[in-house]
Amino acid sequence: MTFTVSAVLFFGVVLGVLVRSRQTTGLAACVAVAFGFLLASTDFAPAVRDLLSRAVSVGQ
């Protein structure tokens, strides 16, 4: 679990830097996908799922 959290943190920081610097490349997309897969395997997955479902229900 420690490695997973560290990888999530790493990819989150890299993704934040790429988005902040407005880098819209294939690398940014790959980092975003890797971050999503790693985030889905953490304890934060249910909270993210709930947040997204609330955002979708508000938009309807």
N, CA, C and O atoms as CSV, one atom per row, in Angstrom:
chain,resi,resn,atom,element,x,y,z
A,1,MET,N,N,0.819,-1.198,0.000
A,1,MET,CA,C,0.000,0.000,0.000
A,1,MET,C,C,0.861,1.259,0.000
A,1,MET,O,O,0.473,2.269,-0.587
A,2,THR,N,N,2.006,1.214,0.640
A,2,THR,CA,C,2.873,2.382,0.685
A,2,THR,C,C,3.325,2.768,-0.721
A,2,THR,O,O,3.348,3.952,-1.056
A,3,PHE,N,N,3.682,1.792,-1.541
A,3,PHE,CA,C,4.108,2.089,-2.908
A,3,PHE,C,C,2.966,2.702,-3.703
A,3,PHE,O,O,3.189,3.627,-4.484
A,4,THR,N,N,1.762,2.211,-3.521
A,4,THR,CA,C,0.616,2.731,-4.260
A,4,THR,C,C,0.368,4.191,-3.907
A,4,THR,O,O,0.148,5.017,-4.792
A,5,VAL,N,N,0.403,4.508,-2.630
A,5,VAL,CA,C,0.182,5.886,-2.212
A,5,VAL,C,C,1.290,6.775,-2.756
A,5,VAL,O,O,1.021,7.894,-3.194
A,6,SER,N,N,2.519,6.301,-2.735
A,6,SER,CA,C,3.635,7.087,-3.256
A,6,SER,C,C,3.492,7.299,-4.759
A,6,SER,O,O,3.773,8.388,-5.259
A,7,ALA,N,N,3.061,6.274,-5.480
A,7,ALA,CA,C,2.878,6.419,-6.918
A,7,ALA,C,C,1.732,7.374,-7.225
A,7,ALA,O,O,1.818,8.165,-8.165
A,8,VAL,N,N,0.667,7.310,-6.446
A,8,VAL,CA,C,-0.455,8.233,-6.643
A,8,VAL,C,C,0.008,9.657,-6.408
A,8,VAL,O,O,-0.318,10.555,-7.185
A,9,LEU,N,N,0.753,9.868,-5.363
A,9,LEU,CA,C,1.276,11.200,-5.070
A,9,LEU,C,C,2.189,11.687,-6.186
A,9,LEU,O,O,2.082,12.833,-6.620
A,10,PHE,N,N,3.076,10.834,-6.648
A,10,PHE,CA,C,4.006,11.196,-7.718
A,10,PHE,C,C,3.259,11.578,-8.993
A,10,PHE,O,O,3.509,12.637,-9.569
A,11,PHE,N,N,2.335,10.707,-9.436
A,11,PHE,CA,C,1.610,10.990,-10.668
A,11,PHE,C,C,0.679,12.187,-10.504
A,11,PHE,O,O,0.443,12.918,-11.466
A,12,GLY,N,N,0.150,12.397,-9.313
A,12,GLY,CA,C,-0.677,13.579,-9.071
A,12,GLY,C,C,0.117,14.863,-9.193
A,12,GLY,O,O,-0.356,15.840,-9.773
A,13,VAL,N,N,1.317,14.864,-8.649
A,13,VAL,CA,C,2.177,16.053,-8.745
A,13,VAL,C,C,2.596,16.290,-10.194
A,13,VAL,O,O,2.544,17.422,-10.675
A,14,VAL,N,N,3.006,15.240,-10.886
A,14,VAL,CA,C,3.409,15.381,-12.293
A,14,VAL,C,C,2.241,15.881,-13.131
A,14,VAL,O,O,2.415,16.759,-13.977
A,15,LEU,N,N,1.057,15.333,-12.905
A,15,LEU,CA,C,-0.122,15.785,-13.646
A,15,LEU,C,C,-0.437,17.240,-13.326
A,15,LEU,O,O,-0.781,18.009,-14.224
A,16,GLY,N,N,-0.325,17.622,-12.071
A,16,GLY,CA,C,-0.552,19.020,-11.695
A,16,GLY,C,C,0.413,19.959,-12.391
A,16,GLY,O,O,0.012,21.027,-12.854
A,17,VAL,N,N,1.677,19.579,-12.472
A,17,VAL,CA,C,2.685,20.409,-13.156
A,17,VAL,C,C,2.364,20.500,-14.649
A,17,VAL,O,O,2.454,21.579,-15.236
A,18,LEU,N,N,1.993,19.379,-15.264
A,18,LEU,CA,C,1.692,19.400,-16.699
A,18,LEU,C,C,0.459,20.240,-17.004
A,18,LEU,O,O,0.431,20.973,-17.993
A,19,VAL,N,N,-0.556,20.136,-16.160
A,19,VAL,CA,C,-1.762,20.941,-16.383
A,19,VAL,C,C,-1.463,22.415,-16.137
A,19,VAL,O,O,-1.913,23.282,-16.886
A,20,ARG,N,N,-0.716,22.687,-15.102
A,20,ARG,CA,C,-0.380,24.084,-14.771
A,20,ARG,C,C,0.441,24.735,-15.880
A,20,ARG,O,O,0.273,25.922,-16.160
A,21,SER,N,N,1.324,23.971,-16.511
A,21,SER,CA,C,2.156,24.519,-17.578
A,21,SER,C,C,1.468,24.407,-18.940
A,21,SER,O,O,2.065,24.725,-19.969
A,22,ARG,N,N,0.212,23.953,-18.944
A,22,ARG,CA,C,-0.615,23.854,-20.142
A,22,ARG,C,C,0.003,22.941,-21.204
A,22,ARG,O,O,-0.041,23.232,-22.400
A,23,GLN,N,N,0.573,21.841,-20.741
A,23,GLN,CA,C,1.148,20.846,-21.636
A,23,GLN,C,C,0.068,19.848,-22.023
A,23,GLN,O,O,-0.266,18.962,-21.236
A,24,THR,N,N,-0.475,19.977,-23.209
A,24,THR,CA,C,-1.509,19.049,-23.666
A,24,THR,C,C,-0.883,18.109,-24.692
A,24,THR,O,O,-1.088,18.248,-25.898
A,25,THR,N,N,-0.134,17.172,-24.191
A,25,THR,CA,C,0.567,16.227,-25.049
A,25,THR,C,C,0.116,14.818,-24.717
A,25,THR,O,O,-0.693,14.603,-23.814
A,26,GLY,N,N,0.639,13.885,-25.443
A,26,GLY,CA,C,0.366,12.488,-25.156
A,26,GLY,C,C,0.903,12.088,-23.790
A,26,GLY,O,O,0.332,11.224,-23.124
A,27,LEU,N,N,1.995,12.709,-23.372
A,27,LEU,CA,C,2.563,12.426,-22.056
A,27,LEU,C,C,1.580,12.810,-20.956
A,27,LEU,O,O,1.404,12.062,-19.994
A,28,ALA,N,N,0.945,13.958,-21.087
A,28,ALA,CA,C,-0.037,14.389,-20.086
A,28,ALA,C,C,-1.207,13.423,-20.032
A,28,ALA,O,O,-1.717,13.129,-18.951
A,29,ALA,N,N,-1.633,12.932,-21.167
A,29,ALA,CA,C,-2.732,11.966,-21.197
A,29,ALA,C,C,-2.326,10.660,-20.532
A,29,ALA,O,O,-3.113,10.081,-19.783
A,30,CYS,N,N,-1.128,10.194,-20.789
A,30,CYS,CA,C,-0.642,8.955,-20.164
A,30,CYS,C,C,-0.515,9.116,-18.655
A,30,CYS,O,O,-0.855,8.204,-17.902
A,31,VAL,N,N,-0.033,10.256,-18.214
A,31,VAL,CA,C,0.088,10.514,-16.778
A,31,VAL,C,C,-1.298,10.565,-16.140
A,31,VAL,O,O,-1.495,10.043,-15.043
A,32,ALA,N,N,-2.258,11.190,-16.820
A,32,ALA,CA,C,-3.619,11.272,-16.289
A,32,ALA,C,C,-4.245,9.888,-16.170
A,32,ALA,O,O,-4.922,9.602,-15.182
A,33,VAL,N,N,-4.033,9.030,-17.152
A,33,VAL,CA,C,-4.571,7.666,-17.103
A,33,VAL,C,C,-3.913,6.880,-15.976
A,33,VAL,O,O,-4.600,6.195,-15.218
A,34,ALA,N,N,-2.606,6.971,-15.858
A,34,ALA,CA,C,-1.898,6.263,-14.785
A,34,ALA,C,C,-2.363,6.748,-13.420
A,34,ALA,O,O,-2.558,5.945,-12.507
A,35,PHE,N,N,-2.542,8.060,-13.275
A,35,PHE,CA,C,-3.016,8.625,-12.014
A,35,PHE,C,C,-4.412,8.109,-11.687
A,35,PHE,O,O,-4.699,7.774,-10.537
A,36,GLY,N,N,-5.273,8.043,-12.683
A,36,GLY,CA,C,-6.627,7.549,-12.471
A,36,GLY,C,C,-6.653,6.098,-12.037
A,36,GLY,O,O,-7.378,5.742,-11.108
A,37,PHE,N,N,-5.875,5.259,-12.691
A,37,PHE,CA,C,-5.829,3.848,-12.315
A,37,PHE,C,C,-5.271,3.667,-10.911
A,37,PHE,O,O,-5.788,2.861,-10.137
A,38,LEU,N,N,-4.238,4.397,-10.580
A,38,LEU,CA,C,-3.659,4.272,-9.242
A,38,LEU,C,C,-4.598,4.825,-8.180
A,38,LEU,O,O,-4.703,4.260,-7.091
A,39,LEU,N,N,-5.281,5.926,-8.486
A,39,LEU,CA,C,-6.221,6.506,-7.532
A,39,LEU,C,C,-7.394,5.578,-7.283
A,39,LEU,O,O,-7.923,5.529,-6.173
A,40,ALA,N,N,-7.802,4.843,-8.301
A,40,ALA,CA,C,-8.920,3.918,-8.149
A,40,ALA,C,C,-8.592,2.762,-7.216
A,40,ALA,O,O,-9.504,2.122,-6.692
A,41,SER,N,N,-7.331,2.485,-6.999
A,41,SER,CA,C,-6.957,1.374,-6.128
A,41,SER,C,C,-6.675,1.828,-4.697
A,41,SER,O,O,-6.232,1.022,-3.879
A,42,THR,N,N,-6.918,3.087,-4.379
A,42,THR,CA,C,-6.691,3.587,-3.028
A,42,THR,C,C,-8.007,3.675,-2.270
A,42,THR,O,O,-9.068,3.349,-2.801
A,43,ASP,N,N,-7.923,4.111,-1.041
A,43,ASP,CA,C,-9.112,4.288,-0.214
A,43,ASP,C,C,-9.917,5.518,-0.616
A,43,ASP,O,O,-11.027,5.709,-0.119
A,44,PHE,N,N,-9.387,6.351,-1.500
A,44,PHE,CA,C,-10.085,7.557,-1.943
A,44,PHE,C,C,-11.084,7.280,-3.062
A,44,PHE,O,O,-11.871,8.160,-3.409
A,45,ALA,N,N,-11.069,6.096,-3.623
A,45,ALA,CA,C,-11.928,5.767,-4.760
A,45,ALA,C,C,-13.413,5.987,-4.468
A,45,ALA,O,O,-14.093,6.583,-5.303
A,46,PRO,N,N,-13.955,5.539,-3.332
A,46,PRO,CA,C,-15.379,5.790,-3.077
A,46,PRO,C,C,-15.715,7.277,-2.966
A,46,PRO,O,O,-16.778,7.708,-3.414
A,47,ALA,N,N,-14.822,8.054,-2.378
A,47,ALA,CA,C,-15.073,9.492,-2.254
A,47,ALA,C,C,-15.076,10.169,-3.619
A,47,ALA,O,O,-15.906,11.040,-3.876
A,48,VAL,N,N,-14.164,9.780,-4.485
A,48,VAL,CA,C,-14.111,10.341,-5.832
A,48,VAL,C,C,-15.350,9.932,-6.612
A,48,VAL,O,O,-15.932,10.749,-7.325
A,49,ARG,N,N,-15.756,8.680,-6.485
A,49,ARG,CA,C,-16.954,8.186,-7.162
A,49,ARG,C,C,-18.195,8.956,-6.699
A,49,ARG,O,O,-19.029,9.334,-7.522
A,50,ASP,N,N,-18.323,9.191,-5.393
A,50,ASP,CA,C,-19.457,9.955,-4.865
A,50,ASP,C,C,-19.437,11.398,-5.363
A,50,ASP,O,O,-20.479,11.940,-5.730
A,51,LEU,N,N,-18.275,12.013,-5.378
A,51,LEU,CA,C,-18.147,13.387,-5.854
A,51,LEU,C,C,-18.554,13.501,-7.315
A,51,LEU,O,O,-19.266,14.431,-7.694
A,52,LEU,N,N,-18.108,12.567,-8.129
A,52,LEU,CA,C,-18.471,12.602,-9.546
A,52,LEU,C,C,-19.956,12.348,-9.762
A,52,LEU,O,O,-20.568,12.971,-10.630
A,53,SER,N,N,-20.539,11.446,-8.991
A,53,SER,CA,C,-21.972,11.185,-9.161
A,53,SER,C,C,-22.801,12.372,-8.711
A,53,SER,O,O,-23.845,12.644,-9.304
A,54,ARG,N,N,-22.374,13.085,-7.685
A,54,ARG,CA,C,-23.084,14.304,-7.266
A,54,ARG,C,C,-22.959,15.395,-8.322
A,54,ARG,O,O,-23.923,16.109,-8.595
A,55,ALA,N,N,-21.776,15.527,-8.915
A,55,ALA,CA,C,-21.572,16.546,-9.938
A,55,ALA,C,C,-22.445,16.271,-11.165
A,55,ALA,O,O,-22.971,17.202,-11.773
A,56,VAL,N,N,-22.597,15.004,-11.525
A,56,VAL,CA,C,-23.428,14.649,-12.662
A,56,VAL,C,C,-24.902,14.883,-12.356
A,56,VAL,O,O,-25.648,15.362,-13.210
A,57,SER,N,N,-25.321,14.547,-11.141
A,57,SER,CA,C,-26.739,14.718,-10.791
A,57,SER,C,C,-27.121,16.191,-10.689
A,57,SER,O,O,-28.272,16.537,-10.955
A,58,VAL,N,N,-26.198,17.064,-10.315
A,58,VAL,CA,C,-26.464,18.505,-10.246
A,58,VAL,C,C,-26.608,19.055,-11.669
A,58,VAL,O,O,-27.421,19.948,-11.906
A,59,GLY,N,N,-25.838,18.537,-12.597
A,59,GLY,CA,C,-25.862,19.022,-13.976
A,59,GLY,C,C,-27.090,18.583,-14.756
A,59,GLY,O,O,-27.314,19.083,-15.859
A,60,GLN,N,N,-27.889,17.675,-14.231
A,60,GLN,CA,C,-29.042,17.170,-14.981
A,60,GLN,C,C,-30.259,17.987,-14.756
A,60,GLN,O,O,-31.314,17.691,-15.317
